[in-house]
Amino acid sequence: MGNNNYLANIIRERRAVKNGYTNKEVKEETIRELLETAIWAPTHGMRQPWRFIFVGADQLPTFAKKVASTYPEERQQNREDYLNEPNAILVVVMEETDVQKQWDENFGATASMIQNFWLLAWEKQLGVVWKTNPHIYDPKVKEILNVGDNEKIIGFVHLGYFEEAPAKKDRISLDEKFSTFNG
């Protein structure tokens, strides 16, 4: 399979980039290009249960205002400012099902696809953070985005190019998380 150090390094170096974005525009064509590869994630029954809503820089202020309006009045300005921080947002939507096994499989596939996207973006110094703020659960936000009854917003993926990577945070030692079954 060749040398896997490159992939191992990308996996270990990837960070959540929550701020400190440059002014470089995040273009729809770039996101589409990354997604063309990211969607090759494992997916049970080839269901590919995801879809995407891209919010570019030109639409971000309107989008931020609409989503912020679903919050209590005293929180709206804070939330609007927060949603205007990234250069673009990718809303990831997952198809839901009443069958728990399939729901779990769909979520696993969608999470895997997001990880693929994140690693591919990292290579291009495009910062990513997967946000699951309260608004993703709000029926009014689903309505604003035309998300169906049989769909779930998995997250708002905040996007922006960066120059300086966030500091590394250590992981818990594998020894603390690993055991061998001894029937």
Secondary structure in CASP SS format (residue, H / E / C, confidence):
PFRMAT SS
TARGET T0000
AUTHOR 0000-0000-0000
METHOD secondary structure of the structure
MODEL  1
M C 1.00
G C 1.00
N C 1.00
N C 1.00
N H 1.00
Y H 1.00
L H 1.00
A H 1.00
N H 1.00
I H 1.00
I H 1.00
R H 1.00
E H 1.00
R C 1.00
R C 1.00
A C 1.00
V C 1.00
K C 1.00
N C 1.00
G C 1.00
Y E 1.00
T C 1.00
N C 1.00
K C 1.00
E C 1.00
V C 1.00
K C 1.00
E H 1.00
E H 1.00
T H 1.00
I H 1.00
R H 1.00
E H 1.00
L H 1.00
L H 1.00
E H 1.00
T H 1.00
A H 1.00
I C 1.00
W C 1.00
A C 1.00
P C 1.00
T C 1.00
H H 1.00
G H 1.00
M H 1.00
R C 1.00
Q C 1.00
P C 1.00
W E 1.00
R E 1.00
F E 1.00
I E 1.00
F E 1.00
V E 1.00
G C 1.00
A C 1.00
D C 1.00
Q C 1.00
L H 1.00
P H 1.00
T H 1.00
F H 1.00
A H 1.00
K H 1.00
K H 1.00
V H 1.00
A H 1.00
S C 1.00
T C 1.00
Y C 1.00
P C 1.00
E H 1.00
E H 1.00
R H 1.00
Q H 1.00
Q H 1.00
N H 1.00
R H 1.00
E H 1.00
D H 1.00
Y H 1.00
L H 1.00
N C 1.00
E C 1.00
P C 1.00
N C 1.00
A E 1.00
I E 1.00
L E 1.00
V E 1.00
V E 1.00
V E 1.00
M E 1.00
E E 1.00
E C 1.00
T C 1.00
D C 1.00
V C 1.00
Q H 1.00
K H 1.00
Q H 1.00
W H 1.00
D H 1.00
E H 1.00
N H 1.00
F H 1.00
G H 1.00
A H 1.00
T H 1.00
A H 1.00
S H 1.00
M H 1.00
I H 1.00
Q H 1.00
N H 1.00
F H 1.00
W H 1.00
L H 1.00
L H 1.00
A H 1.00
W H 1.00
E H 1.00
K C 1.00
Q C 1.00
L E 1.00
G E 1.00
V E 1.00
V E 1.00
W E 1.00
K E 1.00
T C 1.00
N C 1.00
P H 1.00
H H 1.00
I H 1.00
Y H 1.00
D C 1.00
P H 1.00
K H 1.00
V H 1.00
K H 1.00
E H 1.00
I H 1.00
L C 1.00
N C 1.00
V C 1.00
G C 1.00
D C 1.00
N C 1.00
E E 1.00
K E 1.00
I E 1.00
I E 1.00
G E 1.00
F E 1.00
V E 1.00
H E 1.00
L E 1.00
G E 1.00
Y E 1.00
F E 1.00
E C 1.00
E C 1.00
A C 1.00
P C 1.00
A C 1.00
K C 1.00
K C 1.00
D C 1.00
R C 1.00
I C 1.00
S C 1.00
L H 1.00
D H 1.00
E H 1.00
K C 1.00
F C 1.00
S C 1.00
T C 1.00
F C 1.00
N C 1.00
G C 1.00
END
